[in-house]
Amino acid sequence: MDTGRNLSLLYGVTDAPDGAIKRSAIIIDKSGKIIEIDRQVNATTHGADVVNFFKALESSN
């Protein structure tokens, strides 16, 4: 949760400190590199979507 909206502003999921925030997921690897930004998170399937993302990432390596 980004209650201060700092990360939301940094990663571009809102335009203003008091603006609406679109539900998003940002996946960052161990080195701090952003490897995925999902700006269309479905709250119902998000958990499974993240698991499937990592399974696909693992199988491509």
DSSP file (Angstrom, degrees, kcal/mol; ACC not computed):
  #  RESIDUE AA STRUCTURE BP1 BP2  ACC     N-H-->O    O-->H-N    N-H-->O    O-->H-N    TCO  KAPPA ALPHA  PHI   PSI    X-CA   Y-CA   Z-CA
    1    1 A M              0   0    0      0, 0.0     2,-0.7     0, 0.0     3,-0.2   0.000 360.0 360.0 360.0 134.8    0.0    0.0    0.0
    2    2 A D    >   +     0   0    0      1,-0.2     3,-1.4     2,-0.1     6,-0.1  -0.654 360.0 163.7-110.2  72.8    1.3    3.4   -1.0
    3    3 A T  T 3  S+     0   0    0     -2,-0.7    -1,-0.2     1,-0.3     0, 0.0   0.775  77.2  49.2 -66.2 -26.2   -0.6    5.6    1.5
    4    4 A G  T 3  S-     0   0    0     -3,-0.2    -1,-0.3     1,-0.0    -2,-0.1   0.502 101.9-133.5 -89.1  -4.5    1.7    8.6    1.0
    5    5 A R    <>  +     0   0    0     -3,-1.4     4,-1.8     1,-0.1     5,-0.2   0.560  69.5 124.5  64.1  10.8    1.3    8.3   -2.8
    6    6 A N  H  > S+     0   0    0      2,-0.2     4,-2.2     1,-0.2     5,-0.1   0.938  75.4  41.0 -66.4 -47.4    5.1    8.6   -3.2
    7    7 A L  H  > S+     0   0    0      2,-0.2     4,-2.8     1,-0.2     6,-0.2   0.864 110.9  58.5 -69.2 -35.0    5.6    5.4   -5.2
    8    8 A S  H  4>S+     0   0    0      1,-0.2     5,-2.3     2,-0.2     6,-0.9   0.902 110.8  42.4 -60.5 -41.1    2.5    6.1   -7.2
    9    9 A L  H ><5S+     0   0    0     -4,-1.8     3,-0.8     3,-0.2    -2,-0.2   0.914 113.7  52.2 -69.6 -43.4    3.9    9.3   -8.4
   10   10 A L  H 3<5S+     0   0    0     -4,-2.2    -2,-0.2     1,-0.2    -1,-0.2   0.891 115.9  39.2 -61.0 -41.9    7.4    7.8   -9.0
   11   11 A Y  T 3<5S-     0   0    0     -4,-2.8    -1,-0.2    -5,-0.1    -2,-0.2   0.338 112.9-114.8 -96.2   6.7    6.1    5.0  -11.1
   12   12 A G  T < 5S+     0   0    0     -3,-0.8    -3,-0.2    -4,-0.3    -4,-0.1   0.780  75.5 127.8  74.2  28.8    3.5    7.0  -13.0
   13   13 A V  S   <S+     0   0    0     -5,-2.3     9,-1.7    -6,-0.2     2,-0.3   0.413  79.6  27.4 -97.5   2.5    0.3    5.4  -11.8
   14   14 A T        -     0   0    0     -6,-0.9    -2,-0.2     7,-0.2    -1,-0.1  -0.966  65.4-148.1-151.2 154.8   -1.1    8.8  -10.8
   15   15 A D  S    S+     0   0    0      5,-0.3     6,-0.1    -2,-0.3    -1,-0.1   0.652  80.2  30.6 -98.1 -17.8   -0.4   12.3  -12.1
   16   16 A A  S >  S-     0   0    0      4,-0.2     3,-1.9     1,-0.1    -1,-0.2  -0.984  78.6-114.3-143.6 150.8   -0.9   14.3   -8.9
   17   17 A P  T 3  S+     0   0    0      0, 0.0    -1,-0.1     0, 0.0    -9,-0.1   0.782 121.7  35.8 -55.7 -27.5   -0.5   13.8   -5.1
   18   18 A D  T 3  S+     0   0    0      2,-0.1     3,-0.1    -3,-0.0     2,-0.1   0.293  99.3 108.5-108.3   9.4   -4.2   14.1   -4.7
   19   19 A G  S <  S-     0   0    0     -3,-1.9     2,-0.1     1,-0.1     0, 0.0  -0.293  80.1 -81.7 -81.8 168.5   -5.2   12.4   -7.9
   20   20 A A        -     0   0    0     -2,-0.1     2,-0.5     1,-0.1    -5,-0.3  -0.405  40.4-138.8 -69.1 144.4   -6.8    9.0   -8.4
   21   21 A I        -     0   0    0     -7,-0.1     2,-0.4    -2,-0.1    -7,-0.2  -0.916   8.0-141.2-107.6 129.4   -4.5    6.0   -8.3
   22   22 A K        -     0   0    0     -9,-1.7     2,-0.1    -2,-0.5    18,-0.0  -0.760  33.2-103.9 -88.0 132.3   -5.0    3.2  -10.7
   23   23 A R        +     0   0    0     -2,-0.4    18,-1.0    18,-0.1     2,-0.3  -0.359  57.6 164.2 -57.6 124.3   -4.4   -0.3   -9.2
   24   24 A S        -     0   0    0     16,-0.1     2,-0.4    -2,-0.1    15,-0.2  -0.942  31.6-145.2-141.7 159.5   -1.0   -1.4  -10.5
   25   25 A A  E     -A   38   0A   0     13,-2.2    13,-3.2    -2,-0.3     2,-0.5  -0.999  10.0-167.3-129.9 132.0    1.7   -3.9   -9.7
   26   26 A I  E     -A   37   0A   0     -2,-0.4     2,-0.6    11,-0.2    11,-0.2  -0.978   7.4-157.0-120.8 121.5    5.4   -3.3  -10.2
   27   27 A I  E     -A   36   0A   0      9,-2.8     8,-2.8    -2,-0.5     9,-1.3  -0.879  12.0-173.4-103.7 123.5    7.7   -6.3  -10.1
   28   28 A I  E     -A   34   0A   0     -2,-0.6     6,-0.2     6,-0.2    -2,-0.0  -0.952  15.7-134.6-119.9 132.0   11.3   -5.5   -9.1
   29   29 A D    >   -     0   0    0      4,-2.8     3,-1.9    -2,-0.4    -1,-0.0  -0.164  37.1 -89.4 -80.0 179.2   14.1   -8.0   -9.2
   30   30 A K  T 3  S+     0   0    0      1,-0.3    -1,-0.1     2,-0.1    -2,-0.0   0.769 126.6  54.4 -60.9 -27.7   16.8   -8.5   -6.5
   31   31 A S  T 3  S-     0   0    0      2,-0.1    -1,-0.3     1,-0.0     3,-0.1   0.506 121.4-104.8 -86.2  -3.3   19.1   -5.9   -8.1
   32   32 A G  S <  S+     0   0    0     -3,-1.9     2,-0.3     1,-0.3    -2,-0.1   0.486  73.8 141.2  94.9   4.1   16.4   -3.2   -8.1
   33   33 A K        -     0   0    0      1,-0.1    -4,-2.8    -5,-0.0     2,-0.5  -0.641  55.2-122.5 -82.2 133.2   15.6   -3.4  -11.8
   34   34 A I  E     +A   28   0A   0     -2,-0.3    -6,-0.2    -6,-0.2     3,-0.1  -0.636  33.6 173.5 -73.4 123.4   11.9   -3.1  -12.8
   35   35 A I  E     +     0   0A   0     -8,-2.8     2,-0.3    -2,-0.5    -7,-0.2   0.570  63.6  12.1-108.1 -12.5   11.0   -6.3  -14.8
   36   36 A E  E     -A   27   0A   0     -9,-1.3    -9,-2.8     2,-0.0     2,-0.5  -0.925  49.9-167.8-163.6 137.0    7.3   -5.7  -15.1
   37   37 A I  E     -A   26   0A   0     -2,-0.3     2,-0.7   -11,-0.2   -11,-0.2  -0.977  10.8-167.6-125.3 117.7    4.7   -3.0  -14.7
   38   38 A D  E     +A   25   0A   0    -13,-3.2   -13,-2.2    -2,-0.5     3,-0.4  -0.905  12.2 172.9-106.5 107.7    1.1   -4.2  -14.8
   39   39 A R  S    S+     0   0    0     -2,-0.7    -1,-0.1   -15,-0.2   -13,-0.0   0.345  73.4  60.8 -96.0   5.3   -1.2   -1.2  -15.0
   40   40 A Q  S    S+     0   0    0    -15,-0.1    -1,-0.2     2,-0.0     2,-0.2  -0.365  72.1 173.1-127.4  53.4   -4.3   -3.3  -15.6
   41   41 A V        -     0   0    0    -18,-1.0     2,-0.7    -3,-0.4   -18,-0.1  -0.419  22.5-151.4 -67.4 130.5   -4.4   -5.3  -12.4
   42   42 A N    >>  -     0   0    0     -2,-0.2     4,-1.5     1,-0.1     3,-0.8  -0.925   5.2-153.1-100.9 111.9   -7.6   -7.4  -11.9
   43   43 A A  T 34 S+     0   0    0     -2,-0.7     4,-0.3     1,-0.3    -1,-0.1   0.793  92.1  55.8 -57.8 -29.7   -8.1   -7.7   -8.2
   44   44 A T  T 34 S+     0   0    0      1,-0.2    -1,-0.3     2,-0.1     4,-0.2   0.864 122.1  23.7 -71.5 -36.8   -9.9  -11.1   -8.6
   45   45 A T  T <> S+     0   0    0     -3,-0.8     4,-2.7     1,-0.1     5,-0.2   0.361  89.3 108.1-111.5   3.8   -7.1  -12.8  -10.5
   46   46 A H  H  X S+     0   0    0     -4,-1.5     4,-2.5     1,-0.2     5,-0.2   0.880  77.8  51.3 -56.1 -46.3   -4.0  -10.8   -9.4
   47   47 A G  H  > S+     0   0    0     -4,-0.3     4,-2.1     1,-0.2    -1,-0.2   0.939 115.0  42.5 -56.5 -49.3   -2.5  -13.5   -7.2
   48   48 A A  H  > S+     0   0    0      1,-0.2     4,-2.7     2,-0.2    -1,-0.2   0.867 111.3  56.6 -65.8 -36.5   -2.7  -16.1  -10.0
   49   49 A D  H  X S+     0   0    0     -4,-2.7     4,-2.1     2,-0.2    -2,-0.2   0.908 108.1  47.1 -61.7 -42.2   -1.5  -13.6  -12.5
   50   50 A V  H  X S+     0   0    0     -4,-2.5     4,-2.2     2,-0.2    -2,-0.2   0.922 112.2  49.6 -66.0 -44.4    1.7  -12.9  -10.5
   51   51 A V  H  X S+     0   0    0     -4,-2.1     4,-2.3    -5,-0.2    -2,-0.2   0.931 112.1  48.3 -59.9 -45.4    2.3  -16.7  -10.0
   52   52 A N  H  X S+     0   0    0     -4,-2.7     4,-2.4     1,-0.2    -1,-0.2   0.860 108.1  55.3 -64.8 -35.8    1.9  -17.3  -13.8
   53   53 A F  H  X S+     0   0    0     -4,-2.1     4,-2.3     2,-0.2    -1,-0.2   0.940 110.8  44.4 -60.2 -47.5    4.2  -14.4  -14.6
   54   54 A F  H  X S+     0   0    0     -4,-2.2     4,-2.6     2,-0.2    -2,-0.2   0.865 111.7  52.7 -69.3 -35.3    7.0  -15.9  -12.5
   55   55 A K  H  X S+     0   0    0     -4,-2.3     4,-2.2     2,-0.2    -1,-0.2   0.922 111.9  46.0 -63.3 -42.8    6.4  -19.4  -13.9
   56   56 A A  H  X S+     0   0    0     -4,-2.4     4,-1.3     2,-0.2    -2,-0.2   0.891 112.9  50.3 -66.4 -39.5    6.6  -18.0  -17.4
   57   57 A L  H  X S+     0   0    0     -4,-2.3     4,-0.6     1,-0.2     3,-0.3   0.918 111.5  48.4 -63.4 -43.9    9.8  -16.0  -16.5
   58   58 A E  H >< S+     0   0    0     -4,-2.6     3,-0.9     1,-0.2    -2,-0.2   0.895 110.5  50.1 -64.6 -40.8   11.3  -19.1  -15.0
   59   59 A S  H 3< S+     0   0    0     -4,-2.2    -1,-0.2     1,-0.2    -2,-0.2   0.728 105.7  57.6 -73.2 -20.2   10.6  -21.3  -18.0
   60   60 A S  H 3<        0   0    0     -4,-1.3    -1,-0.2    -3,-0.3    -2,-0.2   0.621 360.0 360.0 -84.3 -11.2   12.1  -18.8  -20.4
   61   61 A N    <<        0   0    0     -3,-0.9    -1,-0.2    -4,-0.6    -2,-0.2   0.444 360.0 360.0 -93.5 360.0   15.4  -18.8  -18.6
